[in-house]
Amino acid sequence: MRLFKFSRLDFLLTCVGLVFLLLDIVLDIVAVVAFYQERAYASLGILLLLLLGSSVLVQTFSWLWYSYDRFKRTTKVENCLTKGQLKLLHMLQLGIYLRHAGVVEVSLLSSSKVTDPEGIAVYLSHDLSMLRLIETFSESAPQLVLMLTIMLQRGDLEPITVLKALGSASAVAFSVTMYHRSLRSFLPDKEKQAVLSSVVYFLWNLFLLSSRLVALALFASVLPCFIFAHFLSSWAVLSFFAWRSKVEFMDSAWGERLYRATVGLIWYFDWFNVSAGRTRYRTLLYHAYMLVDIGLLCGLWGWQMSRKPPDLEVVGVGGGVVGFYILGLVLKMLYYRWCHPNVAKGELRGDPIVKAQCTDEIDFIVCLASIEAPAGEDQTDDGVAMDRSGPREPPSVTRGCNKRMRKLAENFYS
C-alpha cells in the first residue's frame, strides 16, 4: 500500500499559503497606488507588467493541467463549475484560488464517498506547490529586485527597510522550501527526511537567492536600462540549455515549449532540477556561470560607483554578495552530503504496482473513477459500463499519483 498522507501540518501550510496569497494581492495593490501617487510611472509600469505576466503564466499552467486531466475534477467546489465557467474563471485570473479551495475542502472531509481524501489532497497540493513556485520566480523574485533597486537609488537603507527586504527574500526561499516539502511526500517511509534537512535546504536557498537578487539590484541601480538586456540575453541562453536538456514535463508540444521557457526564467534566479539522471556536472556548470555573472554584476556596479567619491564600502558590499553565494554553495554541498537520500525511481511513492492501472497519462483519474463508480463496475468517458468482477487492488494503491510532480521527484532524488 503506497499511500500519500496529508498531515495536519500540510493542511496548516496550505491555509497559511492561501492567506499569504491574499495578503500578497493587498500589498501589490498598495504598491501600485503608492507608485501612482508618487508619479513613478516607470516603476508602476514594470510592476504592473510583472503582476499581469506572472498571473497569466500561472493561470495558463493551471488550465493546461486541467485539460491534461480531461477536466476530471475531484472536489465539489471544482465540480460546481462547467468547463466553460472553469475557463472563464482562469481568464479572470482566479483559477489558482479554486485549487486552494479544493485542497481545503478535501482536507476537511470527515466522511465522504471518496475513500482516500488524503491522497486526493496530496495530489491537488502537488499542483499547487508547482504553481506557487512558478509565481515565486515570475513575480515575487523580480518584484523584490525592483524594490531593492528603488531603495538603492533613493539611498533608503534604514534598518527597517533592510529587514523588509530580508523578509521578502526569506519568503521567496520559503516558497522554494515548500516545493521541496512537496517532493518529500514521494519518499518511502524508510527514507523520510528530518526537519533539519528542510532547514538546511531553506538556508542555502536563502543565501543563494539573496546574493543573486542583491547583485541584480546593485547592477540595476546604476545601469537600469541594461538590466533588461541582461535578463533577455541570460534567459535566452538558459532556455536554450533547458531545451537541450530534453525536459519532458507537459503533455503537449505547446505546453512543453512554455514550460522550458519558464525553466529558463527560474534558472535566471536559482537552480531547478528538471532533467533525469545525474546532474552533478550540469549543476556545477550552472553555479560557475552564476558565480561569474554575480561577480561581473557587482564589478560593474563598483566601477560605476567609483566615478563618484570613493568609498571602501563598495568593495566590501561586492565581496559580501559574492561571499554569500559561496556560503550558500557550501551549505548546498553539506545538504547533498548528509541530508539528501538517493532513491531509485521504483522506490518512490506513486510507482504503479499494477502496470495496467497507472500507465495511462491520466492515471490518477482512472484510479479515481474506480472510487466513484458503483461497486463491481466502472464507466468509460462514453458511459459504457465495464465489468470489474473478481478480486482487485484497493483504490488507494495508486491514488494520488501526480505524474507531473513524480517526474520532478525522480529528477531530484534519483
Salt bridges, closest charged atoms under 4 A:
ASP10 OD1 - ARG181 NE 3.04
GLU38 OE1 - ARG154 NH2 2.87
ASP69 OD2 - ARG404 NH2 3.45
ASP116 OD2 - ARG399 NH1 3.32
ASP127 OD2 - ARG99 NH1 3.56
ASP127 OD2 - ARG404 NH2 2.90
ASP189 OD1 - ARG349 NH2 2.44
ASP251 OD1 - LYS403 NZ 2.58
GLU256 OE2 - ARG260 NE 3.77
ASP293 OD2 - ARG212 NH1 2.54
ASP293 OD1 - HIS230 NE2 3.00
ASP351 OD2 - ARG2 NH1 3.44
ASP351 OD1 - ARG406 NH2 3.67
ASP378 OD2 - ARG388 NH2 3.16
ASP381 OD2 - ARG70 NH1 3.15
ASP381 OD1 - LYS72 NZ 3.36
GLU410 OE2 - ARG406 NH1 2.26
